[in-house]
Structure formats: C-alpha cells, structure tokens
C-alpha cells in the first residue's frame, strides 16, 4: 500500500483488447483512456500527459483524469517521442506519395497549437530513435545528417533554419547532457576500415552568442573495435559512459562480437578505458540515479556484476550469476540484477549501501521490467510477439514477494507513469515478516534434508569435487584493493628486461672507449669484463644463455659450435646473458690481448688449454639493484695436460 500523503502509482498496459491504465498496486482501472488498435503508448517525461498512437490519429490524455487534451489527425504514423518538457511531439512515418508526397515524413508538432512547426525528410527510422535530440530547456534541437550535425532553435520564427553546424564525418548520433550544462553534448563516431572510432564531448554556445558558432571540443577518446555505441550520461551531466560493440569477434571467443567500455569526464580531465576483471562481453551498464556510481555486468556466463565509483574504482562485487539486466530504483538505494531473454528470469534485489541481498524472485520469459517511482514496487511482463503464450504482468515488492499476477491476452507493452522520487517518503526497508501462527506456512513441516549421495569407502575421506555453479558471495573492496583491481600499466613494452638493457649500455660504452683510447676496455672494472666480454676457444665451443620472461634458459656447451638442449631454470628477477670459455690470463691495460693460438709473451704465463667437454657456463647472480654481479670464471678439469691449477690462475708451475 502507498504511504499516507504519497501520490498514487499508475501504469499503462497495451494489449490486443486496447489500452488500459491501472492504479498500483491494487490495480484499480483509470476510466476514459481508450485505444482499441493502439500501436504505441508513451508518457511525457514529467508524467502529466499520456499519448496513444492510433492508426488514424494521436490522442493525448491527461494521465491522471483521462481527459483528452490534444488530438493530432495524422494517419500512418509509426513512431513518436515527447520533448523533455512536453511542449513538442516528434513523429515519423514512412515515405508514401499518397500521404506525404514522398518527403517531409519527420514532423515536429507544437502541442499547444496542434500544428507542425518543422518538417524534414528521413528515409529510415533507424536504431537511434528519436533522431531529433533536445536540450533540457527545449531551446535547441538537433539532427544528424551525412557527415554533419545540425542545430535548430525550436521557439524561433523559423525553426527549420540551421543556426549551428558541426562537421564530423561518419557521426551516427549525439546525446545532450541532462545536467546543469544544458548545451553540452556527446557524439559517437564508429570505426571505419583503418580509421579508429571516437567519442567526443562538445560545448555549444547559446543562440544569442554569435562569436562562437562552431561547437567547442571538450574531451575525446579514440578506439578500435567499435562499430556501434551507446552514450550514457550521469544525472548531473559531469561524466559519460560509452559502451562500444562489434558484430564479429575477430578472436573467435564470443558469438556476440567484441565490446568495450570507456569513461569520460565533461571537462576532459579524465578519460579512461575500463579494463574489467573477467573476460567476456559487457552485457549491461547503468548509472545510479545519484550520478556518483554505476554498475557493470560483464563476462562469460555466469556474468560478474560490479559497482564502480565515479573514478572507476570497484566498490562492491555482487558475485557471478546468470544476469544481463540492471535496474536501479529511482531513489538509488536498491538495485535489481536479473537475467532475461535466453536466461531463466531470476531477479535479485540488493541494498546497495549495505551490500546485502534483500530479496529474490523469478519472472520466466519476461521481456520488460522496471521499478515504480516509489522505489518499492517492481513490474515484470511477458509480452507478445516475443512470447505469444502466458502473456501478462507481475508486480513484486522489493523483498521479492509477489503482490499480483495478472494474465493478459497478447500483451504488447507496459509502462509506469514517471514521477519524481522526491514526491515519495524515504522509508527504511522493512524487516522480513514471520509467518503468523496457524497459517499454512507456519504449520507446514520442515522439509527433510536430501539424502547424501553414495560414495565408496575409498573416497569418503576425500573432499568431494564441486560440480555445477555456485553463486559467489558479495565482496566489498577497500581502498588498497580498489587500487590493485586495475593493474598498473608499465611504461616499458612487454618483454623488457632492465638487466639486459643495462648490460647492452655498458657493452656499447666499453666499445666506444676502446675505439677512442685503444685499450680502454682493459682498464674497465672486473664486473664490466665479466658482463660484456666473451672469448671463444680454438675448439669452437658454443655456450649461450637467453633471458626470457619469467626466467632464463641455458643451453649446454657442445663441441663444434652446435647448440645443445635447453634447460629451464627457476624464475629470477633478471638474468644476464653471459658466455664464458676457458681463456688465457688477461694482460695488463697497456698490452694488447692475444688469442689462444698465438705464442704468449715472455712475461705472461703459458695459455691454458682444455677440451670442449670441460667448458661450462658461468653462474650469474643478481644484486639488490637488479644488476648482475661479477661472474666467477668457470673451472674445468684438465684433460691430457700436465698443467696444474696454478697454471689456470696465471702462475708458473712449480718444478718437482
């Protein structure tokens, strides 16, 4: 029942029997409203008028009393739409030489005088109806034509005169901001071939200002994979959500194409691509009536539903379930998350502030659902021609309890009468009521527990595997978790290894020193020599180490220059590629280096020779700064040589 002093709820239903308005939730009929063959029923934005589109005319009623206000005698109209303040009505009809001479089929009617003040030609109705968009104060209205957006002044002497233009190739539709900045609008441009698409926000000057006739760009966001898009303003007009989609998924992961979600601020200070946690399409996006948060349902089924604030930080995760629909209550405190269409029709009612589910209901095969203006009643309808059987509507309470179930033969449409949420008292949620004593619900015995499934003795001590889907619990994000939700983007490209890049820089620096000073490399530090220098023995022994993402791979040394099998090592923060073979002792910085084939100078020790099988790669370590430490020279067991360990270290052999 409605609270004392609150206005009465009303909704209209259009069926094969005609149009009927009801007072909810007791379903009292409103007399006077008729329309046996009505095609469309629509309330004005403020809820004072109700327009009924008949085959021969359009009748506009007082929504409360059912008294006829206006009648527009225009046959064969296919679509209509009210202006924001209810002063004008836009209609569209097919191009027919017998009706409109094949032109001027888009007409703007002034309801006060019931005359058409502006006429245009539009071949097809299109998906972006209404094609005429209005500012909140009804000063401007706009039309999108080929590569151009045209702006008109409705209340001027010549409403068909273009007063502002915006040249924008491939633009499909625009939408004005509903906030205080009434002359701000967003435009959607889809991608075309190799050209990216974009979402742009513009500011339009007032009609009296002649100094700035071209709209001024405030913000923009470019993207690929977006042939279609929806523009969604918050109630204050400060933020915009743009949901993009394509018909085909190039990766082949989704049958429904690819989707994307972008966030833009009106002043251009914040533009963001919302990277969602779960892979899959975006099913639904909806702003809260408060304008400070929004919910996204996304991912492969079971879909995830997450509440974000106006900085794109996750606040509440409602878990995964079969959902594709979001309906906010007008007061912004409750939300219904449901799954309709090809889903079973389960509806979950949530208290958003407490992050608590307050009710659950089912509406199988429902195609229309909406909250009442009082934020306490919810209607779901099964309509034709989508479903031609079991048509009707159900009214639920916010806790999921069903108040009425009304079957209607061939129901086509239901619509609540719009009213401001502030007209209804802000009542707290009622606690769940216990069944009264003596009622069938209280007297019914408790259902016995289902018998446990048989498990063999060998598997009784093992935890059973979870089968089927279990709905996830609600999750609240803290500030730290919210910052971790969006992964920080690295400034370096994928596969970048800081240690390898530092080694390359050192190696290039040593080469420059050597080219400039002729032997400057020999004066470098031991660490630089171990990282950058590589000497190969005369037996052509090959040994290499390759740095990869998440670890490194070492290849075994094989004689004859052939590469051996790769060995995977444990992941390390960074691994420096190094190759070390048995070499002669390094000479002083003033003496040139000699190869193993040339005779050693008199002052230097004889060169050590080893077999290829004794060559092993040098082990590398990483310091705290991420740079490789000095590599120790690899030791090898002498084969066929009388030289001792002292000879390898550059010392003369002792005489026995």
C-alpha positions in Angstrom: 0.0 0.0 0.0 1.1 3.6 -0.7 2.3 5.7 2.2 0.0 8.5 3.5 0.4 11.7 1.5 2.3 10.0 -1.3 0.9 10.2 -4.9 -0.7 7.2 -6.4 1.2 4.9 -8.6 -0.1 4.4 -12.2 1.0 2.3 -15.2 -0.5 1.7 -18.6 -0.8 -1.6 -20.4 -1.3 -2.0 -24.2 -2.8 -5.3 -25.4 -5.0 -6.7 -28.1 -8.0 -5.5 -26.2 -6.8 -1.9 -26.2 -5.1 0.5 -23.8 -5.8 0.4 -20.1 -4.3 2.4 -17.2 -4.2 1.0 -13.7 -3.6 2.3 -10.2 -1.0 0.2 -8.5 -0.7 -2.0 -6.5 -4.4 -2.7 -6.1 -4.9 -2.5 -10.0 -7.9 0.0 -10.0 -8.7 0.9 -13.6 -8.5 4.5 -14.8 -11.5 5.3 -16.9 -11.5 7.5 -20.1 -8.3 6.3 -21.7 -9.1 4.3 -24.9 -7.3 2.9 -27.9 -8.6 -0.4 -29.3 -5.9 -0.5 -32.1 -3.2 1.5 -30.5 0.4 1.0 -31.7 2.3 2.9 -29.1 1.6 4.2 -25.6 4.0 6.8 -24.1 4.1 9.1 -21.1 5.6 12.5 -21.2 8.9 13.0 -19.2 7.1 14.7 -16.3 4.2 12.2 -16.3 1.4 14.7 -16.9 0.5 13.5 -20.4 -0.2 10.2 -22.0 0.0 9.8 -25.8 -1.8 7.0 -27.6 -0.8 6.4 -31.2 -3.8 5.1 -33.2 -3.8 4.2 -36.9 -5.6 7.4 -37.9 -4.6 9.9 -35.2 -2.6 10.6 -32.0 -4.7 11.3 -28.9 -3.0 13.0 -25.9 -4.7 12.5 -22.5 -4.4 13.9 -19.0 -2.6 11.0 -17.4 -4.5 11.3 -14.1 -8.0 12.0 -15.1 -8.2 10.5 -18.6 -9.5 13.8 -20.2 -8.4 14.4 -23.8 -6.0 17.4 -24.1 -4.9 17.3 -27.8 -5.7 15.3 -30.9 -3.3 15.3 -33.9 -5.0 14.0 -37.0 -2.1 12.3 -38.9 -2.5 8.8 -40.2 0.1 6.1 -40.7 2.5 7.4 -38.0 5.0 4.7 -37.0 6.9 6.3 -34.1 6.6 9.3 -31.7 8.5 10.9 -28.9 7.9 13.7 -26.4 10.3 16.6 -25.9 11.8 17.0 -22.3 9.2 19.5 -21.1 6.3 18.0 -23.0 5.8 21.1 -25.3 6.5 19.3 -28.5 5.9 15.9 -30.1 8.1 14.3 -32.8 6.6 11.8 -35.2 7.9 9.7 -38.1 6.1 7.9 -40.9 7.1 6.0 -44.0 7.7 7.9 -47.2 4.4 7.5 -49.2 3.4 9.5 -52.2 -0.2 9.2 -51.3 0.3 10.6 -47.7 3.3 12.9 -47.8 4.3 13.1 -51.5 7.5 11.1 -50.7 9.0 13.8 -48.5 8.7 15.6 -45.1 8.0 12.4 -43.1 9.7 13.6 -39.9 7.5 16.3 -38.3 7.8 18.3 -35.0 4.4 19.2 -33.6 3.7 22.0 -31.2 1.1 20.6 -28.8 -0.4 23.9 -27.7 -1.5 24.7 -31.3 -1.5 21.1 -32.7 0.4 22.2 -35.8 3.6 21.1 -37.3 6.3 23.7 -36.9 9.2 21.8 -38.7 9.3 19.1 -41.3 12.3 17.0 -42.5 12.9 14.0 -44.7 14.3 10.8 -43.1 14.2 7.6 -45.2 14.5 5.0 -42.4 13.6 5.0 -38.8 17.0 3.6 -37.6 18.1 2.3 -34.3 18.9 5.7 -32.7 15.3 6.8 -32.3 14.4 9.5 -31.5 16.5 11.0 -34.3 15.7 14.5 -33.0 17.5 15.3 -29.8 16.7 18.2 -27.4 18.4 20.3 -24.8 16.9 20.1 -21.3 15.3 23.6 -21.7 14.0 22.8 -25.3 15.9 25.8 -26.7 17.9 23.7 -29.2 17.1 20.5 -31.1 19.4 18.7 -33.4 19.5 16.3 -36.3 22.3 14.1 -37.7 22.7 14.2 -41.5 25.6 12.9 -43.7 28.9 13.9 -42.0 27.2 16.8 -40.2 25.2 17.6 -37.0 22.7 20.5 -37.5 21.3 22.6 -34.7 18.0 24.5 -34.7 16.1 26.8 -32.4 12.6 25.4 -31.7 11.0 28.6 -30.4 12.2 30.9 -33.2 10.3 32.4 -36.1 11.9 29.9 -38.5 12.5 26.5 -36.7 13.9 24.9 -39.8 16.8 27.4 -40.1 20.2 25.9 -39.2 21.8 28.1 -36.6 24.9 25.9 -35.7 26.8 23.2 -37.6 29.3 20.6 -36.7 31.3 18.9 -39.5 32.0 15.4 -38.2 32.5 12.6 -40.8 30.8 9.3 -40.1 28.9 10.6 -37.0 25.9 8.4 -36.2 24.2 10.0 -33.2 24.5 12.5 -30.4 23.1 13.0 -26.9 22.7 16.2 -24.9 23.8 16.3 -21.3 20.9 16.2 -18.8 22.8 18.3 -16.2 23.2 22.0 -15.5 25.4 22.5 -18.5 22.5 22.2 -20.9 24.4 23.0 -24.1 27.0 20.2 -23.7 26.5 17.1 -25.9 28.4 13.9 -26.8 28.9 12.5 -30.3 29.7 8.9 -31.4 31.8 8.1 -34.4 32.2 4.4 -35.3 35.4 3.0 -36.7 35.6 2.6 -40.5 38.2 0.5 -42.2 41.6 1.6 -40.9 40.2 4.8 -39.2 39.6 4.5 -35.5 36.3 5.4 -33.9 35.9 8.1 -31.2 33.6 9.5 -28.6 33.7 13.3 -28.3 32.2 15.9 -26.0 31.4 19.4 -27.3 30.1 22.6 -25.8 27.5 24.6 -27.8 27.2 28.3 -27.3 23.8 29.9 -26.6 21.7 31.1 -29.6 22.3 34.8 -28.6 26.1 34.4 -28.9 27.3 35.0 -32.4 31.0 34.9 -31.7 31.3 31.1 -31.4 29.1 29.4 -33.9 31.1 26.2 -34.0 30.9 23.8 -31.1 34.0 23.7 -28.9 35.7 20.3 -28.2 36.0 19.5 -24.5 37.1 15.8 -24.4 37.6 12.9 -26.8 38.5 9.2 -26.7 39.6 7.1 -29.7 39.2 3.3 -30.1 39.2 0.4 -32.4 36.7 -2.5 -32.5 33.6 -0.2 -32.1 31.1 -0.2 -34.9 28.2 0.6 -32.6 27.9 2.5 -29.4 25.6 3.7 -26.6 26.1 7.1 -24.8 25.1 7.2 -21.2 25.3 10.4 -19.1 25.0 10.5 -15.4 22.2 12.7 -14.0 24.5 15.7 -13.3 26.0 15.6 -16.8 29.5 15.5 -15.4 30.5 12.1 -16.6 29.8 10.0 -19.7 30.0 6.2 -20.2 30.4 4.9 -23.8 29.7 1.3 -24.5 31.0 0.1 -27.8 30.4 -3.2 -29.6 31.1 -5.0 -32.9 29.1 -7.6 -34.8 32.0 -10.1 -35.1 34.7 -11.1 -32.7 37.9 -11.4 -34.6 39.4 -13.7 -31.9 36.5 -16.1 -32.2 36.0 -16.2 -28.4 32.5 -14.8 -28.4 29.5 -15.4 -30.6 28.1 -11.9 -29.8 31.1 -9.9 -31.0 33.5 -7.7 -29.0 32.7 -5.0 -26.5 34.4 -2.1 -24.8 33.6 0.4 -22.1 35.0 4.0 -21.9 34.7 6.6 -19.2 35.0 10.4 -19.9 34.7 13.5 -17.7 33.0 16.5 -19.2 35.9 18.8 -18.7 38.3 16.4 -20.3 40.5 15.9 -17.2 39.8 12.2 -17.0 39.4 9.7 -19.9 39.7 6.0 -19.2 39.3 2.6 -20.8 37.7 0.4 -18.1 39.6 -2.9 -18.1 37.2 -5.4 -16.5 38.3 -8.3 -14.3 36.6 -11.1 -16.1 37.0 -11.9 -19.8 33.9 -11.7 -21.9 31.3 -9.3 -23.3 29.7 -6.3 -21.5 26.0 -7.3 -21.0 24.6 -4.2 -19.3 25.8 -0.8 -17.9 23.7 1.6 -15.8 24.3 4.8 -13.8 22.9 5.2 -10.4 20.2 7.9 -10.1 22.6 9.7 -7.7 25.1 10.1 -10.6 28.1 9.0 -8.4 28.4 5.3 -9.2 27.5 2.8 -11.8 27.1 -1.0 -12.2 28.6 -3.1 -15.0 27.5 -6.7 -15.7 30.2 -8.4 -17.8 32.0 -11.6 -18.7 31.0 -15.0 -20.0 28.2 -16.7 -18.1 27.8 -16.7 -15.2 28.4 -13.0 -15.6 30.0 -10.8 -13.0 28.4 -7.6 -11.6 30.5 -4.9 -10.1 29.7 -1.4 -8.6 32.2 1.3 -9.5 32.5 4.8 -8.2 32.9 7.9 -10.4 36.7 7.3 -10.6 36.3 3.8 -12.0 37.3 2.2 -8.7 35.4 -1.0 -7.8 33.4 -0.7 -4.6 31.2 -3.8 -4.4 31.3 -7.1 -6.3 27.9 -8.8 -6.4 29.3 -12.1 -7.4 28.7 -14.2 -10.5 25.3 -15.3 -11.7 23.1 -15.7 -14.8 22.5 -11.9 -15.3 22.2 -9.5 -18.2 19.9 -6.7 -16.8 20.4 -3.9 -14.4 17.5 -1.8 -13.0 18.2 0.9 -10.4 15.4 2.0 -8.1 14.7 5.8 -8.5 16.0 6.6 -5.0 19.3 4.9 -5.8 19.3 2.7 -2.7 18.1 -0.5 -4.3 19.0 -2.3 -7.5 17.6 -5.3 -9.3 20.1 -7.6 -11.1 18.3 -10.1 -13.3 18.7 -12.4 -16.2 16.1 -12.2 -19.0 15.9 -13.2 -22.7 17.6 -16.6 -23.0 18.2 -16.7 -19.3 15.8 -18.2 -16.7 14.5 -14.9 -15.4 15.9 -14.8 -11.8 15.9 -11.4 -10.1 18.0 -10.5 -7.1 17.1 -7.3 -5.2 20.1 -5.7 -3.4 20.5 -3.0 -0.8 23.5 -1.2 -2.4 24.7 0.7 0.7 24.7 -2.4 2.9 25.8 -4.7 0.0 23.1 -7.1 1.1 20.6 -9.1 -0.9 17.1 -8.3 0.4 15.0 -10.5 -1.9 14.9 -12.9 -4.8 12.1 -13.6 -7.3 11.6 -15.2 -10.7 9.8 -14.0 -13.8 10.2 -16.6 -16.5 10.2 -15.3 -20.1 9.8 -11.7 -19.0 10.9 -9.1 -21.6 10.0 -5.8 -19.8 10.8 -4.9 -16.2 11.0 -1.6 -14.4 10.8 -0.1 -10.9 7.9 2.0 -9.8 8.7 5.7 -8.9 8.3 4.9 -5.2 11.3 2.5 -5.3 9.3 -0.2 -3.5 7.4 -1.9 -6.3 8.7 -3.7 -9.4 6.9 -4.9 -12.5 7.9 -7.7 -14.9 5.9 -8.5 -18.1 5.8 -11.3 -20.6 4.9 -9.6 -23.9 4.0 -10.5 -27.5 5.2 -11.1 -30.2 8.3 -12.4 -28.5 6.3 -14.9 -26.4 2.7 -15.5 -27.6 1.7 -17.6 -24.6 1.4 -16.9 -20.9 1.3 -13.1 -21.5 0.7 -10.9 -18.5 2.4 -8.8 -15.8 3.5 -9.5 -12.3 4.1 -6.9 -9.5 6.7 -7.6 -6.9 7.8 -5.9 -3.7 11.4 -5.0 -3.2 11.9 -8.1 -0.9 10.9 -10.4 -3.8 7.4 -11.2 -2.6 4.8 -11.2 -5.5 1.8 -8.9 -4.9 -0.2 -9.7 -8.1 -0.1 -11.9 -11.2 -2.4 -10.7 -14.0 -2.7 -12.7 -17.2 -3.4 -10.6 -20.3 -4.1 -11.9 -23.8 -1.5 -10.7 -26.2 0.1 -8.1 -24.0 2.3 -5.7 -26.1 3.6 -3.1 -23.7 3.6 -1.9 -20.1 4.9 1.5 -18.8 5.0 3.2 -15.4 3.9 6.8 -15.2 7.0 8.9 -14.5 7.1 10.8 -11.2 9.9 12.4 -9.2 11.3 10.2 -6.5 11.3 13.1 -4.1 7.5 13.0 -4.0 7.6 9.7 -2.1 8.8 9.5 1.6 12.2 8.0 2.2 11.1 4.9 4.2 13.6 2.4 5.6 13.4 -1.2 4.5 11.0 -3.3 6.4 12.4 -6.4 8.3 11.2 -9.7 6.9 7.9 -10.7 8.4 7.5 -14.1 10.2 4.6 -16.3 9.2 1.6 -15.8 11.5 0.7 -18.5 13.9 -1.8 -21.0 12.5 -1.1 -20.1 8.9 -0.2 -22.8 6.3 3.3 -21.6 6.1 3.9 -21.8 9.8 2.1 -25.1 10.2 4.0 -26.7 7.3 6.6 -29.2 8.5 10.3 -28.5 7.7 11.4 -30.2 4.5 13.6 -33.2 5.2 17.2 -33.0 4.2 18.1 -34.6 0.9 19.8 -37.9 1.3 23.5 -37.8 0.8 24.9 -39.4 -2.4 26.6 -42.7 -2.1 30.4 -42.6 -2.0 32.6 -45.6 -2.0 34.6 -46.2 1.2 37.9 -45.4 -0.6 36.6 -41.9 -1.4 34.9 -41.0 1.9 37.9 -39.3 3.4 38.5 -37.1 0.3 36.7 -33.8 -0.1 34.2 -34.1 -3.0 34.8 -32.0 -6.1 32.4 -29.1 -6.6 30.1 -29.7 -9.5 27.8 -27.1 -11.1 27.8 -23.3 -10.5 27.5 -21.9 -7.0 26.8 -18.2 -6.7 29.7 -16.2 -5.3 29.4 -14.2 -2.2 29.3 -10.4 -2.3 32.7 -8.7 -1.9 33.5 -5.2 -0.7 36.7 -3.5 -1.9 38.9 -1.5 0.4 40.9 1.5 -0.8 44.0 -0.7 -1.3 42.1 -3.4 -3.0 40.5 -0.9 -5.3 43.8 0.4 -6.4 45.0 -3.1 -7.0 42.0 -4.0 -9.1 43.2 -2.1 -12.1 46.7 -3.4 -13.0 49.3 -0.6 -13.2 50.5 -0.2 -16.8 54.2 -0.5 -17.3 56.0 2.3 -19.1 58.2 -0.3 -20.8 57.0 -2.5 -23.6 56.2 -6.2 -23.0 59.3 -8.4 -22.7 61.5 -5.6 -21.5 64.4 -6.8 -19.3 66.1 -4.0 -17.3 69.2 -6.1 -16.6 69.8 -7.0 -20.2 69.3 -3.3 -21.2 71.9 -2.2 -18.7 74.4 -4.8 -20.0 73.9 -3.6 -23.5 74.6 0.0 -22.5 77.8 -1.0 -20.7 79.0 -3.0 -23.6 78.4 -0.1 -26.0 80.2 2.2 -23.6 83.2 -0.1 -23.5 83.3 -0.3 -27.3 83.4 3.5 -27.5 86.2 3.7 -25.0 88.2 1.0 -26.9 87.7 2.8 -30.2 88.7 6.1 -28.7 91.6 5.1 -26.5 92.8 1.8 -27.9 92.8 -0.5 -24.9 90.4 1.3 -22.7 88.4 -1.8 -22.3 91.2 -3.5 -20.5 91.1 -0.8 -17.8 87.4 -1.4 -17.1 86.3 -3.0 -13.9 86.2 -6.7 -13.4 82.4 -6.5 -13.2 82.2 -4.9 -16.7 84.5 -7.5 -18.1 82.5 -10.4 -16.7 79.3 -8.9 -18.1 80.3 -7.7 -21.5 83.4 -9.7 -22.7 83.1 -13.1 -24.4 86.2 -15.1 -25.6 85.9 -18.3 -27.6 88.5 -21.0 -27.6 90.1 -22.5 -30.7 87.9 -25.6 -30.5 84.8 -23.6 -31.4 82.9 -24.3 -28.2 79.4 -22.8 -28.1 77.7 -21.8 -24.9 74.8 -19.3 -24.5 72.2 -18.1 -22.1 68.9 -16.5 -23.2 66.9 -14.2 -21.0 63.1 -14.7 -21.2 60.0 -13.5 -19.4 59.6 -15.3 -16.1 63.1 -17.0 -16.1 66.0 -17.8 -18.3 67.2 -20.7 -20.5 70.7 -22.1 -20.5 72.0 -24.1 -23.4 74.6 -26.8 -22.9 78.0 -26.5 -24.4 78.5 -28.8 -27.4 81.8 -29.1 -29.4 81.9 -28.0 -32.9 79.7 -24.9 -32.5 76.4 -26.9 -32.2 73.8 -25.8 -29.7 72.7 -28.3 -27.0 69.3 -28.9 -25.4 67.8 -26.1 -23.4 67.4 -26.3 -19.7 64.7 -24.3 -17.9 65.9 -22.6 -14.7 63.8 -21.1 -11.9 62.4 -17.6 -12.5 64.7 -14.8 -11.3 64.1 -11.0 -11.1 66.5 -10.6 -14.0 69.2 -12.8 -15.6 72.1 -11.5 -17.5 73.2 -13.4 -20.6 76.8 -14.4 -20.2 79.1 -16.9 -22.0 82.4 -17.9 -20.6 85.0 -20.2 -22.1 88.5 -21.1 -20.9 90.7 -18.2 -21.9 94.2 -17.0 -21.4 95.1 -14.7 -18.5 94.2 -11.1 -19.1 97.1 -9.0 -19.9 97.8 -5.5 -18.4 95.8 -2.5 -19.7 98.8 -1.4 -21.8 99.4 -4.7 -23.5 97.1 -5.9 -26.3 95.2 -9.2 -25.8 96.3 -12.3 -27.5 94.4 -15.2 -28.8 95.0 -18.8 -27.7 96.7 -19.7 -31.0 99.4 -17.0 -30.8 102.5 -17.5 -28.6 102.3 -15.9 -25.2 104.7 -13.1 -24.3 107.7 -13.8 -22.1 106.3 -12.1 -19.0 102.9 -13.9 -19.3 102.2 -17.4 -18.2 101.5 -20.1 -20.8 97.9 -20.3 -22.0 95.7 -23.0 -20.6 94.1 -25.4 -22.9 91.1 -27.5 -22.2 88.8 -29.9 -24.1 85.3 -28.7 -25.2 83.6 -31.1 -22.9 85.1 -29.4 -19.9 83.6 -26.0 -20.7 80.6 -25.0 -18.5 78.6 -21.7 -18.5 79.4 -19.3 -15.7 76.8 -18.8 -13.0 75.3 -15.4 -12.7 73.9 -13.7 -9.7 71.8 -10.6 -9.3 72.4 -7.8 -6.8 69.6 -5.8 -4.9 69.7 -3.1 -7.6 68.8 -5.6 -10.3 72.2 -5.6 -11.9 74.2 -8.8 -12.4 77.2 -9.3 -10.1 80.6 -10.2 -11.3 80.7 -13.6 -12.7 83.3 -16.0 -11.5 85.4 -17.8 -14.2 84.4 -21.3 -14.8 86.8 -24.0 -13.6 87.5 -27.1 -15.7 89.3 -30.4 -15.1 92.5 -30.6 -17.2 92.5 -33.3 -19.8 95.7 -34.5 -21.4 97.7 -31.6 -20.0 100.3 -31.6 -17.2 99.5 -28.1 -16.1 98.2 -27.8 -12.6 95.6 -25.5 -11.1 98.2 -22.8 -10.6 98.7 -22.5 -14.3 95.0 -21.7 -14.8 95.3 -18.9 -12.3 98.2 -17.4 -14.2 101.1 -18.7 -12.0 104.2 -20.6 -13.2 104.2 -24.3 -12.5 106.3 -25.4 -9.6 109.3 -27.7 -10.5 109.5 -31.0 -8.8 
